[in-house]
Amino acid sequence: MQQHVYKSVEITGSSDKSVEEAVQAAISRASETLHNLRWFEVTDVRGQIDEGQVNYWQVTVKLGLTLD
């Protein structure tokens, strides 16, 4: 049985459209420099309000990757 060892990193993505788009932005950007990404966990969601409306989303995600 193969055992895996994981490293986790925490990053924050943002979007003016949605929480999901903020998560996608974070993972997409991270995948440019991090390899073997396996899982993510949303750890925090924040937003900016402008004139009584949600103007911007920030989502902090913990990413898990397997070590080479």
All heavy atoms as TSV, in Angstrom:
chain	resi	resn	atom	element	x	y	z
A	1	MET	N	N	0.833	-1.182	0.000
A	1	MET	CA	C	0.000	0.000	0.000
A	1	MET	C	C	0.878	1.247	0.000
A	1	MET	O	O	1.772	1.396	0.824
A	1	MET	CB	C	-0.894	-0.003	1.238
A	1	MET	CG	C	-1.803	1.171	1.327
A	1	MET	SD	S	-2.919	0.964	2.736
A	1	MET	CE	C	-3.454	2.614	2.906
A	2	GLN	N	N	0.627	2.131	-0.930
A	2	GLN	CA	C	1.406	3.351	-1.036
A	2	GLN	C	C	0.904	4.388	-0.029
A	2	GLN	O	O	-0.288	4.634	0.087
A	2	GLN	CB	C	1.302	3.918	-2.447
A	2	GLN	CG	C	2.170	5.121	-2.669
A	2	GLN	CD	C	2.076	5.620	-4.100
A	2	GLN	OE1	O	1.297	5.118	-4.888
A	2	GLN	NE2	N	2.856	6.624	-4.427
A	3	GLN	N	N	1.822	4.965	0.704
A	3	GLN	CA	C	1.463	6.004	1.660
A	3	GLN	C	C	1.782	7.366	1.053
A	3	GLN	O	O	2.781	7.523	0.359
A	3	GLN	CB	C	2.221	5.818	2.965
A	3	GLN	CG	C	1.855	4.538	3.672
A	3	GLN	CD	C	2.638	4.381	4.962
A	3	GLN	OE1	O	3.557	5.112	5.244
A	3	GLN	NE2	N	2.259	3.386	5.738
A	4	HIS	N	N	0.942	8.338	1.339
A	4	HIS	CA	C	1.139	9.681	0.813
A	4	HIS	C	C	1.512	10.628	1.937
A	4	HIS	O	O	1.049	10.489	3.064
A	4	HIS	CB	C	-0.140	10.192	0.143
A	4	HIS	CG	C	-0.542	9.380	-1.043
A	4	HIS	ND1	N	0.037	9.509	-2.272
A	4	HIS	CD2	C	-1.472	8.407	-1.177
A	4	HIS	CE1	C	-0.514	8.666	-3.116
A	4	HIS	NE2	N	-1.431	7.968	-2.472
A	5	VAL	N	N	2.348	11.576	1.610
A	5	VAL	CA	C	2.678	12.660	2.525
A	5	VAL	C	C	2.227	13.936	1.841
A	5	VAL	O	O	2.507	14.157	0.656
A	5	VAL	CB	C	4.198	12.710	2.824
A	5	VAL	CG1	C	4.543	13.917	3.670
A	5	VAL	CG2	C	4.635	11.423	3.505
A	6	TYR	N	N	1.496	14.751	2.567
A	6	TYR	CA	C	0.932	15.973	2.002
A	6	TYR	C	C	1.551	17.213	2.628
A	6	TYR	O	O	1.934	17.211	3.795
A	6	TYR	CB	C	-0.582	16.027	2.251
A	6	TYR	CG	C	-1.347	14.933	1.550
A	6	TYR	CD1	C	-1.627	13.747	2.206
A	6	TYR	CD2	C	-1.773	15.087	0.244
A	6	TYR	CE1	C	-2.318	12.731	1.578
A	6	TYR	CE2	C	-2.469	14.075	-0.393
A	6	TYR	CZ	C	-2.739	12.908	0.272
A	6	TYR	OH	O	-3.425	11.905	-0.348
A	7	LYS	N	N	1.642	18.244	1.851
A	7	LYS	CA	C	2.000	19.570	2.334
A	7	LYS	C	C	0.758	20.429	2.131
A	7	LYS	O	O	0.029	20.256	1.157
A	7	LYS	CB	C	3.165	20.145	1.527
A	7	LYS	CG	C	3.518	21.587	1.905
A	7	LYS	CD	C	4.689	22.087	1.094
A	7	LYS	CE	C	5.045	23.501	1.436
A	7	LYS	NZ	N	5.640	23.681	2.744
A	8	SER	N	N	0.508	21.358	3.045
A	8	SER	CA	C	-0.627	22.250	2.851
A	8	SER	C	C	-0.142	23.697	2.850
A	8	SER	O	O	0.814	24.045	3.546
A	8	SER	CB	C	-1.695	22.040	3.919
A	8	SER	OG	O	-1.189	22.320	5.192
A	9	VAL	N	N	-0.771	24.502	2.007
A	9	VAL	CA	C	-0.489	25.929	1.922
A	9	VAL	C	C	-1.818	26.671	1.947
A	9	VAL	O	O	-2.851	26.128	1.546
A	9	VAL	CB	C	0.304	26.297	0.647
A	9	VAL	CG1	C	1.680	25.671	0.647
A	9	VAL	CG2	C	-0.446	25.896	-0.602
A	10	GLU	N	N	-1.787	27.889	2.405
A	10	GLU	CA	C	-3.010	28.689	2.489
A	10	GLU	C	C	-2.854	29.913	1.599
A	10	GLU	O	O	-1.845	30.617	1.676
A	10	GLU	CB	C	-3.245	29.094	3.940
A	10	GLU	CG	C	-4.609	29.684	4.181
A	10	GLU	CD	C	-4.883	29.863	5.660
A	10	GLU	OE1	O	-4.425	30.868	6.209
A	10	GLU	OE2	O	-5.541	28.978	6.234
A	11	ILE	N	N	-3.844	30.145	0.759
A	11	ILE	CA	C	-3.815	31.291	-0.151
A	11	ILE	C	C	-5.201	31.934	-0.170
A	11	ILE	O	O	-6.187	31.345	0.288
A	11	ILE	CB	C	-3.401	30.882	-1.585
A	11	ILE	CG1	C	-4.396	29.881	-2.174
A	11	ILE	CG2	C	-1.991	30.298	-1.594
A	11	ILE	CD1	C	-4.129	29.575	-3.624
A	12	THR	N	N	-5.282	33.138	-0.719
A	12	THR	CA	C	-6.552	33.849	-0.814
A	12	THR	C	C	-6.780	34.283	-2.255
A	12	THR	O	O	-5.912	34.905	-2.865
A	12	THR	CB	C	-6.561	35.086	0.114
A	12	THR	OG1	O	-6.346	34.653	1.447
A	12	THR	CG2	C	-7.883	35.821	0.028
A	13	GLY	N	N	-7.952	33.934	-2.782
A	13	GLY	CA	C	-8.353	34.357	-4.115
A	13	GLY	C	C	-9.455	35.387	-4.008
A	13	GLY	O	O	-10.136	35.480	-2.982
A	14	SER	N	N	-9.647	36.157	-5.067
A	14	SER	CA	C	-10.681	37.190	-5.036
A	14	SER	C	C	-11.434	37.244	-6.354
A	14	SER	O	O	-10.945	36.792	-7.390
A	14	SER	CB	C	-10.053	38.551	-4.725
A	14	SER	OG	O	-9.087	38.884	-5.693
A	15	SER	N	N	-12.638	37.792	-6.273
A	15	SER	CA	C	-13.496	37.925	-7.453
A	15	SER	C	C	-14.565	38.977	-7.194
A	15	SER	O	O	-15.029	39.124	-6.063
A	15	SER	CB	C	-14.183	36.593	-7.769
A	15	SER	OG	O	-15.199	36.759	-8.735
A	16	ASP	N	N	-14.952	39.668	-8.238
A	16	ASP	CA	C	-16.077	40.596	-8.112
A	16	ASP	C	C	-17.386	39.943	-8.529
A	16	ASP	O	O	-18.435	40.567	-8.511
A	16	ASP	CB	C	-15.832	41.871	-8.925
A	16	ASP	CG	C	-15.657	41.608	-10.411
A	16	ASP	OD1	O	-15.625	40.433	-10.835
A	16	ASP	OD2	O	-15.547	42.595	-11.164
A	17	LYS	N	N	-17.328	38.626	-8.861
A	17	LYS	CA	C	-18.523	37.912	-9.325
A	17	LYS	C	C	-19.117	36.972	-8.264
A	17	LYS	O	O	-20.300	37.029	-7.982
A	17	LYS	CB	C	-18.192	37.096	-10.570
A	17	LYS	CG	C	-17.625	37.880	-11.719
A	17	LYS	CD	C	-18.705	38.364	-12.639
A	17	LYS	CE	C	-18.155	38.954	-13.910
A	17	LYS	NZ	N	-17.760	40.330	-13.830
A	18	SER	N	N	-18.266	36.055	-7.716
A	18	SER	CA	C	-18.810	35.033	-6.814
A	18	SER	C	C	-17.723	34.398	-5.964
A	18	SER	O	O	-16.535	34.505	-6.266
A	18	SER	CB	C	-19.509	33.934	-7.620
A	18	SER	OG	O	-18.555	33.174	-8.346
A	19	VAL	N	N	-18.168	33.697	-4.930
A	19	VAL	CA	C	-17.258	32.929	-4.084
A	19	VAL	C	C	-16.593	31.831	-4.910
A	19	VAL	O	O	-15.389	31.613	-4.818
A	19	VAL	CB	C	-18.026	32.330	-2.881
A	19	VAL	CG1	C	-17.180	31.314	-2.138
A	19	VAL	CG2	C	-18.499	33.426	-1.945
A	20	GLU	N	N	-17.386	31.136	-5.696
A	20	GLU	CA	C	-16.829	30.048	-6.511
A	20	GLU	C	C	-15.753	30.556	-7.462
A	20	GLU	O	O	-14.707	29.917	-7.628
A	20	GLU	CB	C	-17.927	29.351	-7.313
A	20	GLU	CG	C	-17.398	28.179	-8.098
A	20	GLU	CD	C	-18.478	27.409	-8.843
A	20	GLU	OE1	O	-19.670	27.681	-8.629
A	20	GLU	OE2	O	-18.108	26.527	-9.630
A	21	GLU	N	N	-15.973	31.703	-8.071
A	21	GLU	CA	C	-14.968	32.264	-8.979
A	21	GLU	C	C	-13.697	32.649	-8.218
A	21	GLU	O	O	-12.589	32.502	-8.741
A	21	GLU	CB	C	-15.522	33.476	-9.719
A	21	GLU	CG	C	-14.616	33.941	-10.840
A	21	GLU	CD	C	-15.227	35.051	-11.662
A	21	GLU	OE1	O	-16.067	34.736	-12.533
A	21	GLU	OE2	O	-14.872	36.221	-11.432
A	22	ALA	N	N	-13.839	33.109	-6.992
A	22	ALA	CA	C	-12.674	33.438	-6.171
A	22	ALA	C	C	-11.865	32.177	-5.852
A	22	ALA	O	O	-10.628	32.196	-5.887
A	22	ALA	CB	C	-13.111	34.138	-4.887
A	23	VAL	N	N	-12.554	31.086	-5.551
A	23	VAL	CA	C	-11.874	29.806	-5.296
A	23	VAL	C	C	-11.158	29.345	-6.564
A	23	VAL	O	O	-9.993	28.944	-6.529
A	23	VAL	CB	C	-12.862	28.727	-4.805
A	23	VAL	CG1	C	-12.198	27.353	-4.757
A	23	VAL	CG2	C	-13.436	29.098	-3.451
A	24	GLN	N	N	-11.851	29.400	-7.688
A	24	GLN	CA	C	-11.253	28.984	-8.963
A	24	GLN	C	C	-10.023	29.817	-9.294
A	24	GLN	O	O	-9.010	29.291	-9.773
A	24	GLN	CB	C	-12.276	29.087	-10.101
A	24	GLN	CG	C	-13.376	28.077	-10.037
A	24	GLN	CD	C	-12.915	26.664	-10.372
A	24	GLN	OE1	O	-11.788	26.416	-10.791
A	24	GLN	NE2	N	-13.793	25.708	-10.159
A	25	ALA	N	N	-10.091	31.126	-9.040
A	25	ALA	CA	C	-8.955	32.011	-9.313
A	25	ALA	C	C	-7.755	31.624	-8.457
A	25	ALA	O	O	-6.614	31.581	-8.949
A	25	ALA	CB	C	-9.341	33.468	-9.066
A	26	ALA	N	N	-7.999	31.340	-7.193
A	26	ALA	CA	C	-6.916	30.957	-6.288
A	26	ALA	C	C	-6.260	29.651	-6.741
A	26	ALA	O	O	-5.035	29.554	-6.820
A	26	ALA	CB	C	-7.443	30.826	-4.865
A	27	ILE	N	N	-7.074	28.651	-7.044
A	27	ILE	CA	C	-6.540	27.351	-7.444
A	27	ILE	C	C	-5.833	27.438	-8.790
A	27	ILE	O	O	-4.749	26.871	-8.976
A	27	ILE	CB	C	-7.653	26.289	-7.462
A	27	ILE	CG1	C	-8.137	26.035	-6.031
A	27	ILE	CG2	C	-7.176	24.994	-8.121
A	27	ILE	CD1	C	-9.372	25.162	-5.933
A	28	SER	N	N	-6.406	28.170	-9.713
A	28	SER	CA	C	-5.799	28.321	-11.032
A	28	SER	C	C	-4.425	28.963	-10.936
A	28	SER	O	O	-3.454	28.489	-11.536
A	28	SER	CB	C	-6.715	29.151	-11.927
A	28	SER	OG	O	-6.123	29.374	-13.171
A	29	ARG	N	N	-4.335	30.028	-10.172
A	29	ARG	CA	C	-3.045	30.727	-10.018
A	29	ARG	C	C	-2.038	29.847	-9.287
A	29	ARG	O	O	-0.862	29.775	-9.667
A	29	ARG	CB	C	-3.248	32.047	-9.279
A	29	ARG	CG	C	-1.983	32.823	-9.004
A	29	ARG	CD	C	-1.291	33.241	-10.310
A	29	ARG	NE	N	-0.084	33.965	-10.029
A	29	ARG	CZ	C	1.124	33.414	-9.888
A	29	ARG	NH1	N	1.265	32.108	-10.017
A	29	ARG	NH2	N	2.170	34.159	-9.621
A	30	ALA	N	N	-2.469	29.166	-8.228
A	30	ALA	CA	C	-1.563	28.307	-7.470
A	30	ALA	C	C	-1.020	27.176	-8.334
A	30	ALA	O	O	0.148	26.789	-8.198
A	30	ALA	CB	C	-2.282	27.739	-6.253
A	31	SER	N	N	-1.844	26.657	-9.227
A	31	SER	CA	C	-1.416	25.527	-10.063
A	31	SER	C	C	-0.321	25.918	-11.056
A	31	SER	O	O	0.325	25.057	-11.631
A	31	SER	CB	C	-2.606	24.918	-10.794
A	31	SER	OG	O	-3.075	25.794	-11.790
A	32	GLU	N	N	-0.088	27.216	-11.239
A	32	GLU	CA	C	0.991	27.658	-12.124
A	32	GLU	C	C	2.366	27.415	-11.497
A	32	GLU	O	O	3.355	27.269	-12.221
A	32	GLU	CB	C	0.837	29.140	-12.462
A	32	GLU	CG	C	-0.375	29.445	-13.315
A	32	GLU	CD	C	-0.559	30.928	-13.559
A	32	GLU	OE1	O	0.400	31.709	-13.326
A	32	GLU	OE2	O	-1.665	31.322	-13.985
A	33	THR	N	N	2.447	27.392	-10.169
A	33	THR	CA	C	3.745	27.217	-9.513
A	33	THR	C	C	3.784	26.020	-8.565
A	33	THR	O	O	4.871	25.570	-8.218
A	33	THR	CB	C	4.140	28.479	-8.716
A	33	THR	OG1	O	3.103	28.789	-7.798
A	33	THR	CG2	C	4.350	29.661	-9.648
A	34	LEU	N	N	2.638	25.535	-8.123
A	34	LEU	CA	C	2.585	24.367	-7.246
A	34	LEU	C	C	2.138	23.160	-8.055
A	34	LEU	O	O	1.269	23.281	-8.914
A	34	LEU	CB	C	1.614	24.599	-6.088
A	34	LEU	CG	C	1.931	25.756	-5.148
A	34	LEU	CD1	C	0.800	25.952	-4.152
A	34	LEU	CD2	C	3.244	25.505	-4.423
A	35	HIS	N	N	2.734	22.021	-7.762
A	35	HIS	CA	C	2.414	20.814	-8.512
A	35	HIS	C	C	1.808	19.773	-7.578
A	35	HIS	O	O	1.950	19.842	-6.364
A	35	HIS	CB	C	3.681	20.265	-9.175
A	35	HIS	CG	C	4.358	21.292	-10.030
A	35	HIS	ND1	N	3.864	21.700	-11.256
A	35	HIS	CD2	C	5.450	22.053	-9.813
A	35	HIS	CE1	C	4.640	22.636	-11.762
A	35	HIS	NE2	N	5.619	22.871	-10.903
A	36	ASN	N	N	1.115	18.821	-8.157
A	36	ASN	CA	C	0.488	17.716	-7.424
A	36	ASN	C	C	-0.603	18.183	-6.460
A	36	ASN	O	O	-0.788	17.612	-5.390
A	36	ASN	CB	C	1.531	16.887	-6.657
A	36	ASN	CG	C	2.598	16.315	-7.564
A	36	ASN	OD1	O	2.299	15.865	-8.666
A	36	ASN	ND2	N	3.835	16.347	-7.122
A	37	LEU	N	N	-1.321	19.248	-6.844
A	37	LEU	CA	C	-2.445	19.698	-6.013
A	37	LEU	C	C	-3.493	18.599	-5.965
A	37	LEU	O	O	-3.849	18.019	-6.993
A	37	LEU	CB	C	-3.050	20.982	-6.571
A	37	LEU	CG	C	-2.171	22.226	-6.499
A	37	LEU	CD1	C	-2.821	23.379	-7.257
A	37	LEU	CD2	C	-1.906	22.619	-5.059
A	38	ARG	N	N	-4.017	18.315	-4.774
A	38	ARG	CA	C	-4.956	17.213	-4.606
A	38	ARG	C	C	-6.292	17.625	-3.998
A	38	ARG	O	O	-7.306	17.034	-4.296
A	38	ARG	CB	C	-4.340	16.110	-3.731
A	38	ARG	CG	C	-3.097	15.502	-4.290
A	38	ARG	CD	C	-3.419	14.681	-5.534
A	38	ARG	NE	N	-2.211	14.062	-6.040
A	38	ARG	CZ	C	-1.743	14.237	-7.261
A	38	ARG	NH1	N	-2.370	15.005	-8.107
A	38	ARG	NH2	N	-0.644	13.640	-7.647
A	39	TRP	N	N	-6.295	18.595	-3.082
A	39	TRP	CA	C	-7.543	18.948	-2.413
A	39	TRP	C	C	-7.512	20.406	-1.985
A	39	TRP	O	O	-6.466	21.034	-1.979
A	39	TRP	CB	C	-7.815	18.032	-1.221
A	39	TRP	CG	C	-6.710	17.950	-0.200
A	39	TRP	CD1	C	-5.742	17.000	-0.133
A	39	TRP	CD2	C	-6.453	18.843	0.882
A	39	TRP	NE1	N	-4.898	17.244	0.923
A	39	TRP	CE2	C	-5.316	18.366	1.566
A	39	TRP	CE3	C	-7.063	19.998	1.357
A	39	TRP	CZ2	C	-4.782	19.007	2.682
A	39	TRP	CZ3	C	-6.524	20.633	2.473
A	39	TRP	CH2	C	-5.402	20.138	3.122
A	40	PHE	N	N	-8.693	20.925	-1.676
A	40	PHE	CA	C	-8.770	22.271	-1.122
A	40	PHE	C	C	-9.842	22.301	-0.047
A	40	PHE	O	O	-10.765	21.491	-0.040
A	40	PHE	CB	C	-9.049	23.326	-2.198
A	40	PHE	CG	C	-10.455	23.347	-2.717
A	40	PHE	CD1	C	-11.400	24.195	-2.172
A	40	PHE	CD2	C	-10.831	22.504	-3.751
A	40	PHE	CE1	C	-12.699	24.212	-2.644
A	40	PHE	CE2	C	-12.123	22.518	-4.234
A	40	PHE	CZ	C	-13.067	23.378	-3.682
A	41	GLU	N	N	-9.698	23.254	0.852
A	41	GLU	CA	C	-10.662	23.467	1.922
A	41	GLU	C	C	-10.850	24.973	2.076
A	41	GLU	O	O	-9.880	25.712	2.241
A	41	GLU	CB	C	-10.118	22.881	3.226
A	41	GLU	CG	C	-10.952	23.185	4.443
A	41	GLU	CD	C	-10.284	22.696	5.726
A	41	GLU	OE1	O	-9.235	22.032	5.672
A	41	GLU	OE2	O	-10.828	23.004	6.807
A	42	VAL	N	N	-12.086	25.435	1.971
A	42	VAL	CA	C	-12.372	26.853	2.182
A	42	VAL	C	C	-12.311	27.120	3.685
A	42	VAL	O	O	-13.020	26.487	4.459
A	42	VAL	CB	C	-13.755	27.249	1.611
A	42	VAL	CG1	C	-14.091	28.684	1.957
A	42	VAL	CG2	C	-13.787	27.027	0.102
A	43	THR	N	N	-11.436	28.032	4.093
A	43	THR	CA	C	-11.266	28.309	5.516
A	43	THR	C	C	-11.837	29.653	5.935
A	43	THR	O	O	-12.073	29.873	7.120
A	43	THR	CB	C	-9.779	28.251	5.922
A	43	THR	OG1	O	-9.047	29.217	5.156
A	43	THR	CG2	C	-9.212	26.854	5.693
A	44	ASP	N	N	-12.066	30.563	4.969
A	44	ASP	CA	C	-12.582	31.877	5.320
A	44	ASP	C	C	-13.207	32.518	4.086
A	44	ASP	O	O	-12.703	32.362	2.972
A	44	ASP	CB	C	-11.448	32.761	5.850
A	44	ASP	CG	C	-11.929	33.992	6.579
A	44	ASP	OD1	O	-13.075	34.003	7.059
A	44	ASP	OD2	O	-11.136	34.950	6.680
A	45	VAL	N	N	-14.314	33.214	4.299
A	45	VAL	CA	C	-14.967	33.963	3.232
A	45	VAL	C	C	-15.211	35.379	3.738
A	45	VAL	O	O	-15.754	35.570	4.825
A	45	VAL	CB	C	-16.323	33.323	2.822
A	45	VAL	CG1	C	-17.005	34.159	1.742
A	45	VAL	CG2	C	-16.136	31.899	2.346
A	46	ARG	N	N	-14.766	36.340	2.961
A	46	ARG	CA	C	-14.966	37.751	3.289
A	46	ARG	C	C	-15.501	38.464	2.064
A	46	ARG	O	O	-15.342	38.002	0.941
A	46	ARG	CB	C	-13.636	38.409	3.680
A	46	ARG	CG	C	-13.052	37.923	4.968
A	46	ARG	CD	C	-11.713	38.579	5.244
A	46	ARG	NE	N	-10.703	38.315	4.225
A	46	ARG	CZ	C	-10.034	37.183	4.099
A	46	ARG	NH1	N	-10.277	36.172	4.899
A	46	ARG	NH2	N	-9.116	37.043	3.169
A	47	GLY	N	N	-16.105	39.616	2.298
A	47	GLY	CA	C	-16.586	40.416	1.178
A	47	GLY	C	C	-16.502	41.889	1.476
A	47	GLY	O	O	-16.459	42.309	2.632
A	48	GLN	N	N	-16.481	42.658	0.427
A	48	GLN	CA	C	-16.483	44.111	0.534
A	48	GLN	C	C	-17.867	44.604	0.128
A	48	GLN	O	O	-18.460	44.120	-0.841
A	48	GLN	CB	C	-15.425	44.717	-0.388
A	48	GLN	CG	C	-15.409	46.226	-0.373
A	48	GLN	CD	C	-14.490	46.792	-1.441
A	48	GLN	OE1	O	-14.131	46.111	-2.395
A	48	GLN	NE2	N	-14.125	48.044	-1.290
A	49	ILE	N	N	-18.381	45.565	0.890
A	49	ILE	CA	C	-19.707	46.129	0.618
A	49	ILE	C	C	-19.532	47.553	0.095
A	49	ILE	O	O	-18.753	48.332	0.636
A	49	ILE	CB	C	-20.553	46.140	1.902
A	49	ILE	CG1	C	-20.735	44.719	2.429
A	49	ILE	CG2	C	-21.902	46.811	1.655
A	49	ILE	CD1	C	-21.337	44.652	3.815
A	50	ASP	N	N	-20.277	47.873	-0.951
A	50	ASP	CA	C	-20.265	49.225	-1.512
A	50	ASP	C	C	-21.703	49.626	-1.814
A	50	ASP	O	O	-22.394	48.931	-2.568
A	50	ASP	CB	C	-19.414	49.255	-2.781
A	50	ASP	CG	C	-19.236	50.652	-3.341
A	50	ASP	OD1	O	-19.259	51.626	-2.553
A	50	ASP	OD2	O	-19.079	50.769	-4.572
A	51	GLU	N	N	-22.152	50.686	-1.194
A	51	GLU	CA	C	-23.513	51.203	-1.384
A	51	GLU	C	C	-24.572	50.126	-1.138
A	51	GLU	O	O	-25.532	49.976	-1.909
A	51	GLU	CB	C	-23.662	51.824	-2.768
A	51	GLU	CG	C	-22.772	53.037	-2.977
A	51	GLU	CD	C	-22.964	53.703	-4.320
A	51	GLU	OE1	O	-23.938	53.378	-5.039
A	51	GLU	OE2	O	-22.120	54.545	-4.660
A	52	GLY	N	N	-24.364	49.352	-0.085
A	52	GLY	CA	C	-25.352	48.355	0.311
A	52	GLY	C	C	-25.358	47.087	-0.522
A	52	GLY	O	O	-26.245	46.249	-0.353
A	53	GLN	N	N	-24.369	46.899	-1.386
A	53	GLN	CA	C	-24.290	45.712	-2.243
A	53	GLN	C	C	-22.934	45.046	-2.089
A	53	GLN	O	O	-21.929	45.706	-1.807
A	53	GLN	CB	C	-24.467	46.102	-3.724
A	53	GLN	CG	C	-25.772	46.776	-4.042
A	53	GLN	CD	C	-26.947	45.826	-3.915
A	53	GLN	OE1	O	-26.860	44.675	-4.314
A	53	GLN	NE2	N	-28.042	46.297	-3.329
A	54	VAL	N	N	-22.921	43.727	-2.279
A	54	VAL	CA	C	-21.638	43.016	-2.283
A	54	VAL	C	C	-20.855	43.474	-3.505
A	54	VAL	O	O	-21.333	43.399	-4.638
A	54	VAL	CB	C	-21.836	41.486	-2.322
A	54	VAL	CG1	C	-20.499	40.782	-2.464
A	54	VAL	CG2	C	-22.572	41.007	-1.081
A	55	ASN	N	N	-19.656	43.978	-3.238
A	55	ASN	CA	C	-18.819	44.504	-4.310
A	55	ASN	C	C	-17.684	43.552	-4.683
A	55	ASN	O	O	-17.263	43.518	-5.832
A	55	ASN	CB	C	-18.243	45.856	-3.866
A	55	ASN	CG	C	-17.538	46.589	-4.961
A	55	ASN	OD1	O	-18.030	46.659	-6.080
A	55	ASN	ND2	N	-16.373	47.139	-4.660
A	56	TYR	N	N	-17.201	42.803	-3.713
A	56	TYR	CA	C	-16.041	41.956	-3.947
A	56	TYR	C	C	-16.020	40.806	-2.963
A	56	TYR	O	O	-16.437	40.971	-1.824
A	56	TYR	CB	C	-14.753	42.781	-3.763
A	56	TYR	CG	C	-13.703	42.508	-4.799
A	56	TYR	CD1	C	-13.802	43.024	-6.077
A	56	TYR	CD2	C	-12.610	41.709	-4.505
A	56	TYR	CE1	C	-12.844	42.772	-7.031
A	56	TYR	CE2	C	-11.651	41.441	-5.448
A	56	TYR	CZ	C	-11.770	41.982	-6.709
A	56	TYR	OH	O	-10.821	41.721	-7.657
A	57	TRP	N	N	-15.532	39.654	-3.398
A	57	TRP	CA	C	-15.385	38.459	-2.556
A	57	TRP	C	C	-13.915	38.138	-2.377
A	57	TRP	O	O	-13.129	38.238	-3.327
A	57	TRP	CB	C	-16.046	37.254	-3.215
A	57	TRP	CG	C	-17.526	37.373	-3.348
A	57	TRP	CD1	C	-18.222	37.810	-4.449
A	57	TRP	CD2	C	-18.496	37.063	-2.367
A	57	TRP	NE1	N	-19.553	37.777	-4.200
A	57	TRP	CE2	C	-19.768	37.326	-2.918
A	57	TRP	CE3	C	-18.424	36.590	-1.065
A	57	TRP	CZ2	C	-20.940	37.128	-2.227
A	57	TRP	CZ3	C	-19.605	36.388	-0.371
A	57	TRP	CH2	C	-20.835	36.652	-0.952
A	58	GLN	N	N	-13.537	37.718	-1.174
A	58	GLN	CA	C	-12.213	37.161	-0.896
A	58	GLN	C	C	-12.432	35.818	-0.200
A	58	GLN	O	O	-13.174	35.747	0.777
A	58	GLN	CB	C	-11.390	38.053	0.023
A	58	GLN	CG	C	-10.832	39.270	-0.647
A	58	GLN	CD	C	-9.868	40.001	0.276
A	58	GLN	OE1	O	-9.986	39.939	1.496
A	58	GLN	NE2	N	-8.914	40.686	-0.313
A	59	VAL	N	N	-11.780	34.786	-0.716
A	59	VAL	CA	C	-11.936	33.444	-0.171
A	59	VAL	C	C	-10.548	32.876	0.119
A	59	VAL	O	O	-9.707	32.798	-0.776
A	59	VAL	CB	C	-12.691	32.528	-1.163
A	59	VAL	CG1	C	-12.838	31.136	-0.596
A	59	VAL	CG2	C	-14.047	33.113	-1.498
A	60	THR	N	N	-10.331	32.507	1.378
A	60	THR	CA	C	-9.078	31.868	1.759
A	60	THR	C	C	-9.267	30.364	1.697
A	60	THR	O	O	-10.257	29.838	2.204
A	60	THR	CB	C	-8.647	32.297	3.171
A	60	THR	OG1	O	-8.509	33.727	3.182
A	60	THR	CG2	C	-7.332	31.660	3.576
A	61	VAL	N	N	-8.340	29.703	1.006
A	61	VAL	CA	C	-8.405	28.258	0.847
A	61	VAL	C	C	-7.098	27.629	1.305
A	61	VAL	O	O	-6.024	28.211	1.138
A	61	VAL	CB	C	-8.723	27.825	-0.599
A	61	VAL	CG1	C	-10.102	28.235	-1.013
A	61	VAL	CG2	C	-7.703	28.356	-1.573
A	62	LYS	N	N	-7.212	26.466	1.903
A	62	LYS	CA	C	-6.056	25.650	2.230
A	62	LYS	C	C	-5.944	24.622	1.116
A	62	LYS	O	O	-6.919	23.943	0.794
A	62	LYS	CB	C	-6.248	24.969	3.585
A	62	LYS	CG	C	-5.015	24.212	4.051
A	62	LYS	CD	C	-5.250	23.481	5.345
A	62	LYS	CE	C	-5.453	24.463	6.475
A	62	LYS	NZ	N	-5.555	23.759	7.786
A	63	LEU	N	N	-4.777	24.543	0.514
A	63	LEU	CA	C	-4.541	23.595	-0.570
A	63	LEU	C	C	-3.645	22.473	-0.062
A	63	LEU	O	O	-2.679	22.717	0.664
A	63	LEU	CB	C	-3.841	24.278	-1.742
A	63	LEU	CG	C	-4.577	25.438	-2.391
A	63	LEU	CD1	C	-3.677	26.087	-3.447
A	63	LEU	CD2	C	-5.877	24.978	-3.013
A	64	GLY	N	N	-3.948	21.257	-0.467
A	64	GLY	CA	C	-3.116	20.107	-0.134
A	64	GLY	C	C	-2.449	19.571	-1.382
A	64	GLY	O	O	-3.078	19.459	-2.432
A	65	LEU	N	N	-1.175	19.275	-1.279
A	65	LEU	CA	C	-0.452	18.702	-2.408
A	65	LEU	C	C	0.427	17.562	-1.929
A	65	LEU	O	O	0.896	17.564	-0.783
A	65	LEU	CB	C	0.391	19.777	-3.117
A	65	LEU	CG	C	1.390	20.525	-2.260
A	65	LEU	CD1	C	2.773	20.394	-2.835
A	65	LEU	CD2	C	0.989	21.987	-2.198
A	66	THR	N	N	0.613	16.591	-2.795
A	66	THR	CA	C	1.485	15.472	-2.444
A	66	THR	C	C	2.923	15.866	-2.752
A	66	THR	O	O	3.201	16.569	-3.729
A	66	THR	CB	C	1.129	14.190	-3.220
A	66	THR	OG1	O	1.107	14.476	-4.617
A	66	THR	CG2	C	-0.210	13.647	-2.798
A	67	LEU	N	N	3.830	15.416	-1.898
A	67	LEU	CA	C	5.251	15.684	-2.108
A	67	LEU	C	C	5.825	14.682	-3.101
A	67	LEU	O	O	5.390	13.528	-3.146
A	67	LEU	CB	C	5.991	15.593	-0.774
A	67	LEU	CG	C	5.557	16.599	0.286
A	67	LEU	CD1	C	6.307	16.345	1.586
A	67	LEU	CD2	C	5.766	18.020	-0.178
A	68	ASP	N	N	6.771	15.142	-3.888
A	68	ASP	CA	C	7.444	14.257	-4.853
A	68	ASP	C	C	8.219	13.181	-4.129
A	68	ASP	O	O	8.672	13.353	-3.034
A	68	ASP	CB	C	8.417	15.040	-5.738
A	68	ASP	CG	C	7.668	15.975	-6.684
A	68	ASP	OD1	O	6.504	15.710	-6.998
A	68	ASP	OD2	O	8.284	16.967	-7.112
